[in-house]
Amino acid sequence: MMDTTSTLQQDTADVAQAWPRNRDGDLLIGGMPLSQAVSRVGGTPCYLYDRAAIEARVAQLRSLLSDRIELHYAVKANPMPALVCHLARLVDGFDVASAIELGVALDAGMSPKQISFAGPGKKEAELMQGLASGVLFNVESARELRALASMSEATGHPARVALRVNLPFEAKSSSMKMSGGPRQFGIDSELIPAMLSEIKSSHLQFEGFHLFAGSQNLRAQTLVDAQSRSYELVMSWLDQMPQAPRILNLGGGFGIPYAPGDKVLDLASVTDHLNALSERLERDIPGARIAIELGRFIVGEAGLYVSSVIERKLSRGHTFLIVDGGMHQHLAASGNFGQCIRKNYPVAMGHRGREKEMASVVGPLCTPLDLLADRVEMDRAEEGDLFVVFQSGAYGRSASPRDFLSHPDVREALI
Ligand SMILES: *Cc1c(COP(=O)(O)O)cnc(C)c1O
């Protein structure tokens, strides 16, 4: 009989097991023992991001993607300025979703030509800021398009626009759907021809489309299907465009494994398909390029969230490790960031112990939601030991309610 457990092992990730440790069994980050990195930032709780791991991930994507495909970073995944600066030298562009993210992207030295500005409900002042910066707007509604058209006329500077499309289908296995059915994002696909004709009679500079089905997808086939259908949709509007589009932004959504059973995304299947689409695009619309904008996939696996055990507490036979970090700094790891079913993130103690134990790891907040790990088997922890949550480089600090219960803010460093 086939050994199904071993085949499963090959394509599911044992993230905690795979992370490098030194001979003493201490976790390493950027080649440095974790305890040293923690001392360097002044203690716990902290987020530590591994520079080299981010570089390696971008290099892997580059090695698989055709040179004609632009690789963009979605700043909302992790807007830490130093990290954004680091990525400015590695990727072709940034996608921002607020005026403050726009400032971070510009400060990092990314050319405004290569910055796109997405997000529903952009205010007049934000549109003005984007126009003055010279970035590309991913226009999310008829209101935004008209506001930009009048600003362009008033200032004599044509706004650069791409239409963000609310696709007529959903990406089934995405954990956060961004398209299909009624949505606050993008312009319903059936209204796109009318928007194209508005652009034609305006002072706007039309540059292309933004089509993004959903986030955190681990199934290559779903991504491939969504990209194919998005491509066909754009081709169906070809006759109605004011001019040939320069860019087809197919969004992000490449997932990373979190739970023990999660299969690693078959990246090569997705990039092979993108490369084929890119060749087709060169024939269909010479000079136009495909862009992808990835957030989680670029930075998610490069980050650790580190806290210290304050107290070992036994309650009716169950061990609780109470740590100095929690849901207020890492909402996603507590299972409260859009997850339907709570699953533990991969976790481990910072160093190897002599024995294992089963414990739950909780934060200091006065709510049962403040749970970082539910009944996990780990090396036995003592008070003062470091506890690590892996896969914490994306949607961590900035996606957490840091004021809830009024504890101090979390430190961050790029190591
Ligand atoms: C959030 C977002 C992304 C990034 O999604 P990931 O799942 O982190 O890759 C890309 N584009 C837009 C418009 C987004 O809102």
The ligand as an SDF file (V2000), in Angstrom:
LIG
                    3D

 15 15  0  0  0  0  0  0  0  0999 V2000
   -3.9790   43.0450   -0.9530 C   0  0  0  0  0  0  0  0  0  0  0  0
   -3.7360   43.3010   -2.3750 C   0  0  0  0  0  0  0  0  0  0  0  0
   -2.6930   42.6310   -3.0530 C   0  0  0  0  0  0  0  0  0  0  0  0
   -1.8020   41.6400   -2.4050 C   0  0  0  0  0  0  0  0  0  0  0  0
   -2.4190   40.4530   -2.0550 O   0  0  0  0  0  0  0  0  0  0  0  0
   -1.5380   39.2450   -1.5270 P   0  0  0  0  0  0  0  0  0  0  0  0
   -2.5160   38.1810   -1.2800 O   0  0  0  0  0  0  0  0  0  0  0  0
   -0.8280   39.6860   -0.2860 O   0  0  0  0  0  0  0  0  0  0  0  0
   -0.5690   38.8840   -2.6080 O   0  0  0  0  0  0  0  0  0  0  0  0
   -2.5080   42.9440   -4.3700 C   0  0  0  0  0  0  0  0  0  0  0  0
   -3.2700   43.8610   -5.0060 N   0  0  0  0  0  0  0  0  0  0  0  0
   -4.2630   44.5230   -4.3820 C   0  0  0  0  0  0  0  0  0  0  0  0
   -5.0500   45.5190   -5.1240 C   0  0  0  0  0  0  0  0  0  0  0  0
   -4.5390   44.2580   -3.0580 C   0  0  0  0  0  0  0  0  0  0  0  0
   -5.5320   44.9060   -2.4680 O   0  0  0  0  0  0  0  0  0  0  0  0
  1  2  1  0
  2  3  1  0
  2 14  2  0
  3  4  1  0
  3 10  2  0
  4  5  1  0
  5  6  1  0
  6  7  2  0
  6  8  1  0
  6  9  1  0
 10 11  1  0
 11 12  2  0
 12 13  1  0
 12 14  1  0
 14 15  1  0
M  END
$$$$
